[in-house]
Amino acid sequence: MSVAKKQVKRVTTHILQGMKNEGQPISMITAYDYSMARIFDDAGIDVILVGDSASNVMAGHETTLPITLDQMIYHAQSVVRGVKRALIVVDLPFGTYQGDSKKALKSAIRIMKESGAHAVKLEGGEMILDSISRILKAGVPVMGHLGLTPQSIYKFGTYTVRAKEEAEAAQLIKDAQLLEQAGCFGIVLEKIPAELGKLASETLKIPTIGIGAGKHADGQVLVSHDLLGITKEFNPRFLRRYLDLYGEVKGAVEQYITDVKKRDFPSEKEQY
């Protein structure tokens, strides 16, 4: 007797809003390839972000700025193939939306059509509102990103905590409200004081996703390579490492090298 496969319910922006309304925390993680995305999806993650952090952890660049739209689409295509449940959000990379709303729309449409992802994410508030509005009017879901915005690192000159001063904190709340009014379905808040993260989450009707924004955000996101301990040099206060994959993988490869050098691998059972 065959057993019917359990139907996997796709996470949508509507479901995320319901989670906020019901006080259910939202889990979010980055992914850049099929294999990892499949694991994260099987684990039950709510949202997968195909982040421009691929520029750092996949390509070895110092910042997120060098990654291109074509490269982001490639990573997004790989992730989409491995995911059945999670909502997939893709970063619009630097230079594809700032200052030109028509270019922003073309970039967003390319991501949606060529990758099969479900939404895009843009960094910034009032200054990029035209781009966000144009994308939203085309029917593409948009997630905002405020606080520390890595694509503007050369403007800030540092990765330190943002919005500690009253004026910048007030601007962040204003920007968040503008993004909500424009129609964004959620906002990532990066590296801001916990009290400001709490205020933003209580002020907004849409979900907030924190990364270094305190425990009162409606959800949390981490870069997968940081969470899994693949990266070693990056040690911000907000990061909790759940594994030391760098050490585990290094140890496994060292053992493999030893076994090859000793002619212990392959054994009699591992050959034809």
C-alpha positions in Angstrom: 0.0 0.0 0.0 1.6 3.3 -1.1 1.8 6.1 1.4 1.0 9.6 0.0 3.8 12.1 0.4 3.3 14.8 2.9 2.5 18.1 1.1 5.1 20.8 1.9 3.4 24.2 2.5 5.4 27.0 0.9 6.3 29.9 3.2 4.9 33.2 1.7 5.0 36.8 2.6 1.4 36.4 3.9 2.5 33.6 6.2 5.4 35.7 7.5 2.9 38.5 8.3 0.7 36.0 10.2 3.8 34.9 12.2 4.4 38.5 13.2 0.7 38.9 14.2 0.8 35.8 16.3 4.1 36.5 17.9 5.9 33.5 16.2 9.6 34.2 15.6 10.8 34.0 12.0 14.0 32.1 11.2 16.2 33.2 8.3 19.6 32.1 7.0 21.8 32.8 3.9 22.5 30.2 1.3 24.3 30.3 -2.0 24.3 26.8 -3.4 21.9 23.8 -4.0 23.4 21.5 -1.4 23.3 23.8 1.6 20.0 25.3 0.6 18.5 21.8 0.5 19.8 21.0 4.0 18.5 24.4 5.4 15.1 23.8 3.8 14.9 20.2 5.2 15.7 21.6 8.6 12.6 23.8 8.4 14.1 27.3 8.0 11.4 29.9 7.2 13.4 32.3 4.9 16.5 31.8 2.8 18.4 34.9 1.8 20.6 34.6 -1.2 22.8 37.3 0.1 25.4 39.5 -1.6 27.6 38.2 1.3 28.4 35.6 -1.3 30.9 38.2 -2.4 32.7 37.6 0.9 32.2 33.9 1.8 32.1 32.4 -1.7 34.4 34.6 -3.7 36.8 35.9 -1.0 36.2 39.7 -1.6 36.7 42.1 1.2 33.3 43.7 0.7 30.0 42.9 -0.9 30.5 45.5 -3.6 32.2 43.4 -6.3 29.5 40.8 -6.8 27.5 41.3 -10.1 23.8 40.8 -10.9 24.7 37.8 -13.1 26.6 36.2 -10.2 23.6 36.8 -7.9 21.3 35.2 -10.4 23.6 32.1 -10.6 23.6 31.6 -6.9 19.8 32.2 -6.7 19.2 29.6 -9.4 21.2 27.1 -7.4 19.4 27.8 -4.2 15.9 27.6 -5.8 16.6 24.1 -7.1 17.2 22.9 -3.5 14.2 24.5 -1.8 10.6 23.3 -1.5 9.3 25.2 1.5 11.3 28.3 2.5 10.6 31.8 1.1 13.6 32.7 -1.1 14.8 36.4 -1.0 17.6 37.6 -3.2 19.8 40.7 -2.6 20.0 43.2 -5.4 23.7 43.9 -5.6 25.5 47.2 -5.4 25.0 49.3 -8.6 21.8 47.7 -9.8 19.2 50.0 -8.1 20.8 53.0 -6.5 19.8 56.3 -8.3 18.0 54.7 -11.2 14.5 53.2 -10.6 14.2 51.9 -14.1 17.5 50.0 -13.8 16.3 48.8 -10.4 13.1 47.4 -11.9 15.0 45.7 -14.7 17.4 44.1 -12.1 14.6 42.8 -10.0 12.7 41.4 -13.0 15.8 39.6 -14.1 16.2 38.0 -10.7 12.6 36.9 -10.5 12.4 35.6 -14.1 15.8 33.9 -14.4 16.1 32.4 -10.9 12.6 31.6 -9.8 13.1 33.3 -6.4 10.2 34.9 -4.5 11.4 38.4 -3.5 14.3 40.8 -3.6 16.0 42.8 -0.9 17.4 46.4 -1.2 19.5 48.3 1.3 18.5 51.8 2.3 15.5 54.0 3.1 14.2 57.3 1.8 17.0 57.7 -0.7 16.0 54.5 -2.7 12.2 54.8 -2.2 11.7 55.5 -6.0 13.4 52.2 -6.8 11.4 50.3 -4.2 8.1 51.8 -5.3 8.8 51.0 -9.0 9.7 47.4 -8.2 6.6 47.0 -6.0 4.3 48.4 -8.6 5.5 45.7 -11.0 4.3 43.1 -8.5 7.7 42.0 -7.1 7.8 41.6 -3.3 10.5 43.7 -1.6 12.3 43.3 1.7 14.0 46.4 3.1 17.3 46.6 4.9 18.2 49.4 7.4 20.9 50.1 10.0 24.3 48.9 8.9 24.1 48.6 5.2 27.3 46.8 3.9 26.9 48.2 0.4 27.6 51.6 1.8 30.6 50.6 3.8 32.9 53.2 2.1 30.4 55.9 3.0 30.3 54.8 6.7 34.0 53.9 6.8 33.4 51.3 9.5 31.3 48.3 10.4 30.5 49.6 13.9 27.0 49.8 15.4 24.7 52.2 13.6 22.0 54.6 14.9 23.4 55.1 18.4 22.8 58.8 18.1 19.3 60.2 18.4 19.2 61.8 14.9 20.2 58.6 13.1 17.9 56.5 15.2 15.0 58.8 14.4 15.9 58.6 10.7 15.9 54.8 10.9 12.4 54.8 12.3 11.3 57.2 9.6 12.8 55.2 6.9 11.3 52.0 8.3 7.8 53.6 8.2 8.4 54.8 4.7 9.3 51.3 3.6 6.2 49.9 5.2 4.0 52.5 3.7 5.5 51.8 0.3 4.6 48.2 0.6 7.7 46.3 1.7 6.7 42.9 3.4 9.5 43.0 5.9 12.7 44.8 6.9 16.2 43.5 8.0 17.6 45.6 10.8 21.4 45.2 11.0 23.7 46.1 13.9 21.7 48.6 15.8 21.1 49.1 19.5 18.7 46.5 20.9 16.3 49.1 22.2 16.0 50.7 18.8 15.4 47.2 17.3 12.6 46.8 19.9 11.1 50.2 19.1 11.1 49.5 15.3 9.5 46.1 15.8 6.8 47.5 17.9 6.2 50.5 15.6 5.9 48.5 12.4 3.1 46.3 11.4 5.4 44.3 9.0 8.0 41.8 10.3 11.5 42.9 11.3 14.4 40.5 10.9 17.4 41.3 13.1 21.1 40.6 12.7 22.7 42.3 15.7 19.5 44.2 16.5 18.5 42.5 19.7 16.0 39.8 20.7 12.9 41.8 20.2 13.0 41.7 16.4 10.3 39.5 14.9 12.9 37.2 13.5 16.7 36.6 13.2 19.1 36.0 10.3 22.7 34.9 10.2 25.2 34.2 7.5 25.3 30.5 7.2 29.1 30.4 6.9 29.3 32.3 10.2 26.7 30.2 12.0 28.4 26.9 10.9 31.9 28.0 11.8 33.3 27.9 8.3 34.6 31.4 8.7 37.1 32.1 11.4 38.1 35.8 11.4 34.6 37.3 11.7 33.6 37.5 15.4 31.0 40.2 16.0 29.1 40.2 19.3 25.8 39.1 17.7 27.2 35.9 16.2 26.6 32.6 17.8 28.5 29.7 16.1 26.6 26.4 16.3 29.4 24.3 14.7 33.2 24.5 14.0 33.0 23.2 10.5 36.3 24.8 9.6 38.0 22.5 12.2 35.8 19.5 11.4 36.5 19.7 7.6 40.2 20.5 8.0 40.5 17.5 10.3 38.7 15.2 7.9 40.9 16.3 5.0 44.0 15.9 7.1 43.0 12.4 7.9 42.3 11.7 4.2 45.7 13.0 3.3 47.3 10.8 5.9 45.4 7.7 4.7 46.4 8.4 1.1 50.1 8.8 2.1 50.0 5.6 4.1 48.3 3.8 1.3 45.5 3.0 3.8 43.0 4.4 1.4 41.5 2.8 -0.6 41.2 -0.5 1.3 40.4 -3.9 -0.1 36.7 -3.2 0.5 36.9 0.2 -1.3 38.1 -1.0 -4.7 36.7 -3.1 -7.5 
